[in-house]
Structures are given as structure tokens and as C-alpha cells.
């Protein structure tokens, strides 16, 4: 007799659709803060350094717990871990809107980071197990399109809601949908690890702590994560201070600055992520270093554009350079995450993503918004000079990514050479 309680499996397309939608809300909740930073600072009476510390608090909850969720993600039910993460980050976002003091705000942002850590470490591996290598980067590119779209929606909606009803309402309304979306994966069957590559046996082997620590002995993995760390340092402060930079330096109204920044995130982020991901897939088919070349060259082009955005005297040119820089900075989004997963063993994808998250935030954007804020304070509130450290960080990111491209190219050449 056939059991009627057997759960139905989701197709790869449905898994990608659901996880991308959830990722959109993930970044929507995260970016509401940057849109309402000016009225929030005024209401709570906090300076730029303290405002930057709000991101640091989020990152503490995010990166500190990510190795734990990576370890769990290679062992436990991934759909339940994802559901728990969504519920926690949504509650944290709602509670942020009720924070009466700076200390309470810090605590709630840590809570948001903890919830997002579960989702961010586990979801990419679930997509990797749904798609074969030839289609994996395109699938992950679509998944990560939610970053610019969600960030833009968070920035735009946060600015509009704050202008109409106050900054507290922006957090409350951003968090409410997640309370219901947390349940969306639970009715369906769990996907087997390694399924897309026919390696369910290998993937079933649970990695030890030693196995996880040995990830840092994989040269390609180390190069990817090293470049990603400097890149994340720049983007974290870039996203946090972008609207405020336009307001202070060029006199753009708070709501208009948030709307512009959000619009650029949608257009440049969406186009850049899709173009970079799909072009990298096509390049990778002809050149084994295609993914790595996409990372290094796109960020290299973004460096002078970022300098131009921060130094231009004209508001028009500053905004134009800012939009162009953001476009090129979104090109690596899909390939960098594909490389993180594919340079690690198949049974350690959640752990590989977790170690990457831990590293890029511990040494990247956990500190960069606060560093820029404190540098601004030390310069008498001159945010324009403070943000000039960000293009320098991008130069640092280029080096290991181009090194990986050259290393992969040489390796492919040796493999192709006649015996």
C-alpha cells in the first residue's frame, strides 16, 4: 500500500524561484537601515561612528553564527534551518522599529544578522544540488539578482515610508511578510545533497571539523575568498553611506538620495548581475578561467569610476560615476559564489559558504561602515574624504582574483599540453 503521506519534491525551477523570492526579502530587510539613517540618527541622537556600528552589530550576529549554520547545513534538514532563519530575521527587523535606545537597536540588529546567517549559508548549496555544473552559475546568478532588487526595494520603500510615517514604520512593514514566508518550503520533500552531480554517496559523508578547517588549504578557494573579503569591505560601506554621501556632499534631499540609490541598485544591479553571470557562464565554456577573469576585470574597471564618483564636484557626474561603478561591481555576483561552491568538496558546500561568509564579514564589511563613519568624524564630518578608502579596497580585491585567473589559465594549459 502506497503511503499517502509521502511529500512531493519541488522541481529545480521552483526551488530557484522560491529561494530567490526569499532572498529578495532578505536584502530588503537589510537595506531599510541605510534609507532611514538620517532621521534615525536625529531621533536617537547618535553620531556617524555609532551609525556605522549598527552595521557592525548586524555583522556580529551574521558572521559569528554562520560557521554554526554551515556545520548544521551539511548535516540537518535544510528546509527547517531556512524556515527558522527567515522567522528570526523577520522578528528582528520588526523589533528594530520599536527600539527606544541605541543599545536596543544594537541588540535587534544582532538578531537580524543571526537569522540571515542561516539562510545565506544554506540556500546556495540547495541550489547547487538542484542544478548540474553547466547550468549552476546561471541559476546562482538569478538567485543573487535578489541582492540589488531587494536592496533597492528596501532603500526606496524605506525612504518613502519614513518620509510619510516615520522611520520606525519602515522596519515594521519590511519585517511582517517574513513571518508568513518562513513556512513556504516546509510542505515539500527534502532535496538530497549531491543529487545534481550523481554524488549522493559522497555528499552523504558528514565532514569533520578537520575537513572544514582544511578548506583554507585549498589554494583556489583561498584566492576567491581573499578577493571577496576586500570587495565586501568596499561594498559594505558603499551601500551604507551612499545615500548619506549624496545628501551631505551634494545637497540631495534625503528621500531623493534614497530613491536615486535604490533606482541605481535596481537598474545597475539587475543588469550587472545578469550580464556578469550569463556572460561568465559563456566565457567559462570556452575558457576554464572565465569565472575568475570576470571577477578581476570587472572590479578593475570599477576602481576609477568609484574615485570619480567620490571626487567629482558636479552632482550630475558624481551620480553618473556612482551608477557606472555599481554596474561593474555587480558583474561578479554570480561567478564569485559559484567559485566558492565549486572549489570545495561536494559534501561541504554549506560549510564552504559559511567559512566564506565568516571571513568576508569579519575582515570586510563588519568594520568598513564604522571605519568610514569614524574617519568622517575625525575629519570634522567630511564624509567625502572618508569614503576615498573604498576604491583602494577594490584595488586590493583585484589582485587575488586576477591571480586565480592566471593560475587557472596556466593549469588548463598544462592539462592541454601533449605528454
C-alpha positions as CSV (number, residue, x, y, z in Angstrom):
1,X,0.0,0.0,0.0
2,X,1.4,3.4,-1.1
3,X,1.8,5.8,1.8
4,X,-0.3,8.9,1.2
5,X,1.8,11.0,3.5
6,X,4.8,11.0,1.1
7,X,5.9,14.5,0.4
8,X,6.1,15.9,-3.1
9,X,9.5,17.1,-4.4
10,X,10.0,20.6,-5.9
11,X,11.4,20.9,-9.4
12,X,14.8,22.8,-9.7
13,X,12.9,25.8,-11.3
14,X,10.5,26.0,-8.3
15,X,13.3,25.7,-5.8
16,X,15.2,28.6,-7.5
17,X,12.0,30.7,-7.8
18,X,11.2,30.3,-4.1
19,X,14.7,30.8,-2.8
20,X,15.2,33.9,-5.0
21,X,12.0,35.4,-3.7
22,X,13.0,34.8,-0.1
23,X,16.5,36.2,-0.8
24,X,14.8,39.4,-2.1
25,X,13.1,39.9,1.3
26,X,16.4,39.1,3.0
27,X,18.1,42.1,1.3
28,X,15.0,44.3,1.5
29,X,15.1,43.9,5.3
30,X,18.8,44.5,5.4
31,X,18.9,47.8,3.4
32,X,16.0,49.6,5.1
33,X,18.6,50.9,7.6
34,X,20.6,52.9,5.0
35,X,17.5,54.6,3.7
36,X,16.4,55.9,7.1
37,X,19.8,56.6,8.6
38,X,19.4,60.4,8.8
39,X,16.1,60.5,10.6
40,X,17.2,57.6,12.8
41,X,20.4,59.3,13.8
42,X,18.4,62.5,14.7
43,X,15.8,60.7,16.7
44,X,18.2,58.6,18.7
45,X,20.9,61.2,18.9
46,X,23.8,59.1,17.5
47,X,26.8,60.2,15.6
48,X,28.3,58.7,12.4
49,X,30.5,56.3,14.2
50,X,27.6,54.9,16.2
51,X,25.5,54.8,13.0
52,X,28.3,52.6,11.4
53,X,28.3,50.4,14.5
54,X,24.7,49.4,13.7
55,X,26.0,47.5,10.7
56,X,28.8,46.1,12.8
57,X,26.2,44.8,15.2
58,X,24.3,43.1,12.3
59,X,27.6,41.6,11.1
60,X,28.4,40.2,14.5
61,X,25.1,38.2,14.5
62,X,25.7,37.3,10.9
63,X,29.2,36.2,10.6
64,X,29.8,34.7,14.1
65,X,26.9,32.2,13.7
66,X,27.5,31.4,10.0
67,X,30.0,28.6,10.7
68,X,27.5,27.0,13.1
69,X,24.8,27.1,10.4
70,X,27.3,25.8,7.8
71,X,28.1,22.8,10.0
72,X,24.3,22.2,10.6
73,X,23.6,22.7,6.9
74,X,25.8,19.8,5.9
75,X,24.0,17.5,8.4
76,X,20.4,18.6,9.3
77,X,17.2,19.3,7.4
78,X,18.0,22.4,5.3
79,X,14.3,23.5,4.8
80,X,13.8,23.7,8.6
81,X,17.0,25.6,9.1
82,X,16.0,28.0,6.3
83,X,12.5,28.5,7.9
84,X,14.0,29.2,11.3
85,X,16.4,31.8,9.8
86,X,13.6,33.7,8.0
87,X,11.4,33.8,11.1
88,X,14.3,35.1,13.3
89,X,15.5,37.8,10.9
90,X,11.9,39.0,10.3
91,X,11.2,39.3,14.1
92,X,14.5,41.2,14.4
93,X,13.5,43.6,11.7
94,X,10.1,44.3,13.3
95,X,11.6,44.8,16.7
96,X,14.1,47.3,15.3
97,X,11.2,49.6,14.6
98,X,10.3,49.5,18.3
99,X,13.9,50.3,19.6
100,X,13.8,53.1,22.1
101,X,17.6,53.4,22.7
102,X,20.8,52.8,20.8
103,X,21.5,49.7,22.9
104,X,18.2,48.2,22.0
105,X,18.9,49.0,18.3
106,X,22.2,47.2,18.5
107,X,20.6,44.1,20.1
108,X,17.9,43.9,17.5
109,X,20.4,44.3,14.6
110,X,22.4,41.4,16.0
111,X,19.2,39.3,16.0
112,X,18.6,40.2,12.3
113,X,22.1,39.1,11.4
114,X,21.7,35.7,13.2
115,X,18.5,34.9,11.2
116,X,20.1,35.9,7.9
117,X,23.2,33.7,8.6
118,X,21.1,30.5,8.5
119,X,19.5,31.4,5.1
120,X,22.7,32.7,3.5
121,X,24.9,29.7,4.3
122,X,22.4,27.0,3.3
123,X,20.4,28.3,0.3
124,X,23.2,28.4,-2.3
125,X,24.1,24.8,-1.6
126,X,20.5,23.8,-2.0
127,X,20.5,25.4,-5.5
128,X,23.8,23.8,-6.3
129,X,22.3,20.4,-5.6
130,X,19.4,21.2,-7.9
131,X,21.4,22.2,-11.0
132,X,24.2,20.5,-12.9
133,X,27.5,22.4,-13.2
134,X,26.8,23.6,-16.7
135,X,23.6,25.4,-15.5
136,X,24.7,26.1,-11.9
137,X,26.2,29.6,-12.4
138,X,23.2,30.9,-14.3
139,X,20.9,29.6,-11.5
140,X,23.0,31.2,-8.8
141,X,23.1,34.4,-10.8
142,X,19.3,34.5,-10.8
143,X,19.3,33.8,-7.1
144,X,21.7,36.7,-6.4
145,X,19.7,39.1,-8.6
146,X,17.7,39.4,-5.4
147,X,20.5,41.3,-3.9
148,X,20.2,44.5,-6.0
149,X,16.4,44.2,-6.3
150,X,15.9,43.6,-2.6
151,X,18.4,46.2,-1.6
152,X,16.7,48.7,-4.0
153,X,13.3,47.9,-2.7
154,X,14.5,48.3,0.9
155,X,16.1,51.6,0.1
156,X,13.2,53.0,-1.9
157,X,10.4,51.7,0.4
158,X,12.3,52.7,3.5
159,X,12.8,56.2,2.2
160,X,9.1,56.6,1.2
161,X,7.6,55.1,4.3
162,X,10.0,57.0,6.6
163,X,9.0,60.3,4.8
164,X,5.3,59.6,5.2
165,X,5.0,57.8,8.6
166,X,8.5,57.8,10.2
167,X,11.5,55.5,10.2
168,X,10.1,53.1,12.7
169,X,7.2,52.1,10.4
170,X,9.8,51.3,7.6
171,X,11.3,48.5,9.7
172,X,7.9,47.1,10.9
173,X,6.4,46.8,7.4
174,X,9.6,45.4,6.0
175,X,9.6,42.5,8.6
176,X,6.0,41.4,8.6
177,X,6.0,39.4,5.3
178,X,8.8,37.1,6.5
179,X,6.6,35.8,9.4
180,X,4.4,34.1,6.7
181,X,7.1,33.3,4.1
182,X,9.0,31.2,6.6
183,X,6.6,28.4,6.1
184,X,6.8,28.1,2.3
185,X,9.3,25.3,2.0
186,X,8.1,23.1,4.8
187,X,5.4,21.1,3.0
188,X,7.9,19.7,0.4
189,X,10.4,16.9,0.4
190,X,14.0,17.4,1.4
191,X,16.4,17.6,-1.6
192,X,19.3,15.1,-1.4
193,X,22.8,16.5,-1.2
194,X,25.0,15.9,-4.3
195,X,21.9,15.0,-6.4
196,X,22.6,17.2,-9.4
197,X,26.0,15.5,-10.0
198,X,25.1,12.0,-9.0
199,X,27.3,12.1,-6.0
200,X,24.8,11.4,-3.3
201,X,27.0,8.8,-1.7
202,X,30.0,11.2,-1.5
203,X,27.8,14.0,-0.3
204,X,26.2,11.8,2.4
205,X,29.6,11.7,4.2
206,X,29.5,14.1,7.0
207,X,32.5,16.4,7.1
208,X,34.6,16.5,10.3
209,X,35.9,19.7,11.9
210,X,39.3,18.9,10.4
211,X,37.7,18.6,7.0
212,X,36.2,22.1,7.4
213,X,39.4,23.6,8.6
214,X,41.2,22.1,5.6
215,X,39.2,24.4,3.3
216,X,41.9,27.0,3.9
217,X,44.4,24.7,2.4
218,X,42.7,24.7,-1.0
219,X,44.5,27.4,-3.0
220,X,41.7,28.3,-5.4
221,X,39.2,28.6,-2.5
222,X,41.6,30.9,-0.6
223,X,42.1,33.2,-3.6
224,X,38.4,33.5,-4.2
225,X,37.6,34.4,-0.6
226,X,40.6,36.7,-0.2
227,X,39.4,38.9,-3.1
228,X,35.9,38.6,-1.9
229,X,36.9,40.0,1.5
230,X,38.4,43.2,0.2
231,X,35.5,43.6,-2.3
232,X,33.0,43.2,0.6
233,X,34.8,45.7,2.7
234,X,34.2,48.3,0.0
235,X,30.6,47.4,-0.9
236,X,29.5,47.3,2.7
237,X,30.5,50.9,3.4
238,X,29.5,51.8,-0.2
239,X,25.9,50.7,0.4
240,X,25.6,52.0,3.9
241,X,26.9,55.6,3.3
242,X,25.8,56.0,-0.4
243,X,22.6,58.0,0.2
244,X,24.1,59.9,3.0
245,X,27.1,60.9,0.9
246,X,24.8,62.3,-1.8
247,X,22.8,64.2,0.8
248,X,25.8,65.8,2.6
249,X,28.2,66.3,-0.3
250,X,25.8,67.4,-3.0
251,X,22.8,68.6,-1.0
252,X,20.5,66.0,-2.4
253,X,17.3,65.6,-0.3
254,X,17.3,62.5,1.9
255,X,14.3,61.0,0.2
256,X,15.6,61.8,-3.3
257,X,19.1,60.4,-2.4
258,X,17.5,57.1,-1.2
259,X,15.3,56.9,-4.3
260,X,18.2,57.5,-6.7
261,X,20.4,55.0,-4.9
262,X,17.6,52.5,-4.9
263,X,16.9,53.1,-8.6
264,X,20.5,52.6,-9.5
265,X,20.6,49.4,-7.4
266,X,17.6,48.1,-9.5
267,X,19.0,49.0,-12.9
268,X,22.7,48.7,-12.5
269,X,22.4,45.8,-10.0
270,X,19.9,43.8,-12.1
271,X,21.6,44.4,-15.4
272,X,25.1,43.9,-13.9
273,X,24.3,40.7,-12.1
274,X,22.5,39.1,-15.0
275,X,25.0,40.2,-17.6
276,X,28.0,39.2,-15.5
277,X,26.6,35.8,-14.6
278,X,25.4,34.8,-18.0
279,X,28.5,36.2,-19.8
280,X,30.7,34.4,-17.3
281,X,28.9,31.1,-18.0
282,X,29.5,31.5,-21.7
283,X,33.2,32.5,-21.1
284,X,33.7,29.6,-18.8
285,X,32.6,27.1,-21.5
286,X,35.5,28.4,-23.7
287,X,38.0,29.2,-21.0
288,X,38.3,27.4,-17.7
289,X,39.3,30.8,-16.1
290,X,36.2,32.6,-17.3
291,X,34.6,33.0,-13.9
292,X,37.9,34.3,-12.4
293,X,38.5,36.7,-15.2
294,X,35.0,38.1,-14.8
295,X,35.7,38.8,-11.1
296,X,39.1,40.6,-11.6
297,X,38.4,42.6,-14.7
298,X,35.0,43.9,-13.7
299,X,36.3,45.3,-10.4
300,X,39.4,46.7,-12.0
301,X,37.1,48.8,-14.3
302,X,35.1,49.9,-11.3
303,X,38.1,51.4,-9.4
304,X,38.5,54.7,-11.4
305,X,34.7,55.0,-11.6
306,X,34.4,54.9,-7.8
307,X,37.2,57.5,-7.5
308,X,35.3,59.7,-9.9
309,X,32.1,59.4,-8.0
310,X,33.6,60.5,-4.8
311,X,35.7,63.3,-6.1
312,X,33.5,64.9,-8.8
313,X,32.4,68.5,-7.9
314,X,29.3,68.2,-10.1
315,X,26.3,66.4,-8.7
316,X,25.4,65.0,-12.1
317,X,28.9,63.5,-12.7
318,X,29.1,62.2,-9.2
319,X,25.8,60.4,-9.6
320,X,26.7,59.2,-13.1
321,X,30.1,57.7,-12.0
322,X,28.3,56.2,-8.9
323,X,25.8,54.4,-11.2
324,X,28.5,53.1,-13.5
325,X,30.7,51.9,-10.7
326,X,27.8,50.0,-9.2
327,X,27.1,48.3,-12.5
328,X,30.6,46.9,-12.8
329,X,30.7,45.9,-9.1
330,X,27.6,43.7,-9.6
331,X,29.1,41.8,-12.5
332,X,31.0,39.3,-10.2
333,X,27.9,38.5,-8.1
334,X,27.0,35.1,-9.6
335,X,30.5,33.8,-10.5
336,X,32.1,34.5,-7.1
337,X,29.6,32.4,-5.3
338,X,29.8,29.7,-7.9
339,X,33.5,29.5,-7.4
340,X,33.1,29.3,-3.6
341,X,30.9,26.3,-4.0
342,X,32.8,24.6,-6.8
343,X,36.3,24.9,-5.3
344,X,35.1,22.9,-2.2
345,X,34.2,19.2,-1.9
346,X,30.5,18.4,-2.7
347,X,29.7,17.4,0.9
348,X,31.0,20.7,2.3
349,X,29.1,23.3,0.3
350,X,27.2,24.8,3.3
351,X,30.5,24.8,5.3
352,X,32.4,26.4,2.4
353,X,29.8,29.1,2.1
354,X,29.8,29.6,5.9
355,X,33.6,30.0,6.1
356,X,33.4,32.5,3.2
357,X,30.7,34.5,5.0
358,X,32.6,34.4,8.2
359,X,35.8,35.6,6.6
360,X,34.4,38.3,4.3
361,X,32.4,39.9,7.1
362,X,35.0,39.5,9.9
363,X,37.6,41.2,7.8
364,X,35.3,43.1,5.4
365,X,32.0,44.9,5.9
366,X,31.7,44.2,9.6
367,X,34.1,47.1,10.2
368,X,34.0,49.2,7.0
369,X,30.9,51.3,7.7
370,X,32.1,52.2,11.1
371,X,35.6,52.8,9.9
372,X,34.3,55.3,7.3
373,X,32.0,56.8,9.9
374,X,34.8,57.3,12.5
375,X,37.1,58.6,9.8
376,X,34.4,61.1,8.8
377,X,34.1,62.2,12.5
378,X,37.9,62.7,12.8
379,X,37.8,64.8,9.6
380,X,35.1,67.1,11.1
381,X,32.2,65.3,9.4
382,X,33.9,65.3,5.9
383,X,32.3,62.1,4.5
384,X,33.6,62.9,1.0
385,X,37.2,62.4,2.1
386,X,36.4,59.4,4.3
387,X,34.9,57.3,1.5
388,X,38.0,57.6,-0.6
389,X,39.4,54.5,1.2
390,X,36.8,52.4,-0.6
391,X,38.3,52.4,-4.1
392,X,41.6,51.5,-2.5
393,X,40.0,48.4,-1.0
394,X,38.7,47.5,-4.5
395,X,42.3,47.6,-5.8
396,X,43.2,45.1,-3.1
397,X,40.3,42.8,-4.3
398,X,41.5,42.7,-7.8
399,X,44.9,41.2,-7.0
400,X,43.9,37.6,-5.8
401,X,41.1,37.4,-8.4
402,X,43.5,38.1,-11.3
403,X,46.0,35.7,-9.7
404,X,43.3,33.0,-9.7
405,X,42.5,33.7,-13.3
406,X,46.2,33.3,-14.3
407,X,46.7,30.2,-12.1
408,X,43.6,28.6,-13.7
409,X,44.8,29.5,-17.2
410,X,48.2,28.0,-16.6
411,X,46.7,24.9,-15.1
412,X,44.4,24.5,-18.2
413,X,47.4,25.0,-20.5
414,X,49.5,22.3,-18.7
415,X,46.5,19.9,-18.9
416,X,46.1,20.5,-22.6
417,X,49.8,20.2,-23.4
418,X,50.8,16.9,-25.1
419,X,52.6,14.3,-23.0
